[in-house]
Amino acid sequence: MHHVDIQMEAEIYGANNRLAEHNAEHFKIHGVRAFDLLGAIGSGKTSLIEKAVPDLQNRTLRTAAIVGDVYGDDDFQRIIGTGISAFNANTGKECHLDANLVHHALDHLNLDDIDIVFIENVGNMVCTTDFKLGAEKRIVVISTTEGDDVVNKHPMIFRDCQIAVINKVDLAEAVGCSIDRMITDIKRYNPEMVILKTNLRKGEGVKEVVDAILA
């Protein structure tokens, strides 16, 4: 039974990854750079997109977003409030976006009028890790309000992403969170990871994050 389960799991991941490669090629053909944002609910993924849009506009880069949620359109409404094109991708019961959902979303975006696509994944730090979407880079957003043990509890997501954003640094002392511990844990799991600190409520650190994403 376990052998069958493992085989089925491998087939699911294999099919997803093949479609993710197709998505990546699709982005490349249209000259679009795509970035996958991962993190827990409330970490700041939507806020990061909201704050990044004006910075990207100042760089004459046209931005769009695919907004993943299990249900509803709260984050989607916030994103279109910035004036950019977006597609709301509800997963139903699934705790992650997959390459097929992203592929479907691309039918609703005019990639010839877009330079940058943010793919905001569902708020989850486990399921999202295993499903590639075709993005150029994966960025994990965490916040001090999640506790300074959040990295140690979710090692795989840090091993799989290229950039870590530690948000709500202004609240660290109030919630008893050690940012130094978070950074130490990240470096233990991924020594090459770029680590940035933000206070997205005030827009602090956004330029540095956008620089890292575009680098």
C-alpha positions in Angstrom: 0.0 0.0 0.0 2.8 2.4 0.9 4.5 1.6 -2.4 1.4 2.5 -4.3 0.9 5.8 -2.3 4.5 6.8 -3.0 4.2 6.0 -6.7 1.0 8.1 -7.0 2.6 11.0 -5.1 5.6 10.9 -7.5 3.3 10.9 -10.5 1.4 13.9 -9.2 4.6 15.9 -8.5 6.0 14.8 -11.9 2.9 16.0 -13.8 2.9 19.2 -11.9 6.6 19.9 -12.5 6.2 19.3 -16.2 3.4 21.8 -16.4 5.5 24.2 -14.3 8.3 24.0 -16.9 5.7 24.8 -19.6 4.6 27.8 -17.6 8.2 29.0 -17.2 8.6 28.7 -21.0 5.4 30.6 -21.5 6.7 33.4 -19.3 10.0 33.4 -21.2 8.4 33.6 -24.6 6.5 36.7 -23.5 9.4 38.3 -21.7 7.7 38.1 -18.3 9.5 37.5 -15.0 7.4 35.6 -12.5 7.9 35.4 -8.8 6.2 33.0 -6.3 5.4 34.5 -2.9 5.0 31.9 -0.1 4.2 32.3 3.6 1.6 32.0 6.3 -1.7 33.9 6.5 -1.0 37.4 7.7 2.8 37.3 7.1 2.6 40.2 4.6 2.5 38.6 1.1 -0.3 40.9 -0.1 1.2 43.9 1.6 4.5 43.2 -0.2 2.8 43.3 -3.6 0.9 46.5 -2.7 4.1 48.2 -1.6 6.2 46.9 -4.5 3.8 48.1 -7.2 4.7 51.8 -7.0 8.4 51.0 -6.8 8.1 48.8 -10.0 6.1 51.5 -11.7 8.9 54.0 -11.0 11.2 51.6 -12.8 8.7 51.6 -15.7 7.9 47.9 -15.1 4.3 46.8 -15.7 3.1 44.4 -13.0 0.3 41.9 -12.6 -0.6 39.3 -10.0 -2.2 35.9 -9.6 -3.8 35.8 -6.2 -4.2 32.3 -4.6 -6.7 31.7 -1.8 -8.7 28.7 -0.7 -11.9 30.8 -0.8 -12.9 34.5 -1.2 -11.4 37.5 -2.9 -10.2 39.7 0.0 -6.5 39.7 -1.1 -7.5 40.0 -4.7 -9.6 43.1 -4.0 -6.6 44.7 -2.3 -4.3 43.9 -5.2 -6.6 45.3 -7.9 -6.9 48.4 -5.7 -3.4 49.2 -6.7 -4.5 49.5 -10.3 -2.7 46.4 -11.7 -4.2 43.5 -13.6 -4.8 40.4 -11.4 -6.6 37.0 -11.4 -8.2 35.5 -8.3 -7.3 31.8 -8.1 -9.5 30.0 -5.6 -8.3 26.5 -4.8 -11.4 25.2 -3.1 -10.2 22.6 -0.6 -6.5 22.7 -1.6 -4.0 24.4 0.6 -1.7 25.4 -2.3 -1.6 26.6 -5.8 -0.4 24.2 -8.4 1.0 24.6 -11.9 -2.3 23.8 -13.5 -4.1 26.6 -11.7 -1.4 29.1 -12.7 -1.6 27.8 -16.3 -5.4 28.5 -16.2 -4.8 32.0 -14.7 -2.5 32.9 -17.5 -5.4 32.7 -19.9 -6.9 35.7 -18.1 -3.8 37.9 -18.2 -2.4 39.7 -21.3 1.3 38.7 -20.9 2.3 41.0 -23.8 1.4 44.0 -21.6 3.2 42.7 -18.5 6.8 42.7 -17.3 6.4 41.2 -13.8 3.9 38.7 -12.4 3.7 38.0 -8.7 2.1 34.7 -7.8 0.7 35.0 -4.3 0.4 31.5 -3.0 -2.2 30.3 -0.5 -1.3 31.1 3.1 0.5 27.9 4.1 4.1 27.0 4.8 3.9 23.2 4.2 1.8 22.2 1.2 3.0 25.1 -1.0 6.6 24.0 -0.9 6.1 20.8 -3.0 4.4 22.4 -6.0 6.5 24.3 -8.4 4.6 26.9 -10.5 7.0 28.0 -13.1 8.3 31.1 -11.3 11.8 32.4 -11.7 12.3 32.8 -7.9 10.4 31.8 -4.8 10.2 34.3 -1.9 9.1 33.3 1.5 7.6 36.0 3.7 7.5 35.5 7.5 6.7 37.8 10.3 7.9 38.3 13.9 4.3 37.8 15.1 4.6 34.2 14.1 7.3 33.6 16.7 11.0 33.3 16.3 10.7 29.5 16.0 8.7 29.7 12.8 11.8 29.0 10.7 12.8 25.9 12.7 9.2 24.5 12.4 9.2 24.8 8.6 12.7 24.0 7.3 11.7 22.8 3.8 10.2 26.1 2.7 13.5 27.8 3.5 15.6 25.2 1.7 13.4 25.6 -1.4 13.2 29.5 -1.6 15.8 32.0 -2.7 14.8 35.0 -0.7 13.4 35.4 2.8 11.6 38.5 4.0 11.3 39.0 7.7 8.3 41.3 8.1 6.9 43.3 11.1 10.3 43.9 12.5 8.9 46.9 14.4 6.8 44.4 16.5 9.6 42.0 17.4 10.3 43.4 20.8 6.7 43.7 21.7 6.0 40.0 20.9 9.3 38.8 22.4 10.7 37.6 19.0 14.4 37.3 18.4 15.1 38.3 14.8 18.7 37.1 15.3 17.4 33.6 16.0 15.3 33.7 12.9 18.3 34.7 10.8 20.5 32.1 12.4 17.9 29.4 11.7 17.5 30.5 8.0 21.2 30.4 7.4 21.4 26.9 9.0 18.8 25.6 6.5 19.9 27.7 3.5 23.3 29.4 3.8 22.9 31.0 0.3 19.5 32.6 1.1 19.1 36.4 0.7 17.5 37.7 4.0 15.8 41.0 4.1 13.9 42.8 6.9 10.8 44.9 6.4 8.1 46.9 8.1 5.6 46.7 5.3 3.0 48.8 7.1 5.3 51.8 6.7 6.9 50.6 3.5 10.3 50.2 5.1 12.7 47.8 3.3 10.5 47.5 0.2 13.1 48.9 -2.2 15.7 46.4 -1.0 13.2 43.5 -1.5 12.4 44.6 -5.0 16.1 45.0 -5.8 16.7 41.4 -4.6 13.8 40.0 -6.5 14.9 41.6 -9.7 18.6 40.9 -9.3 
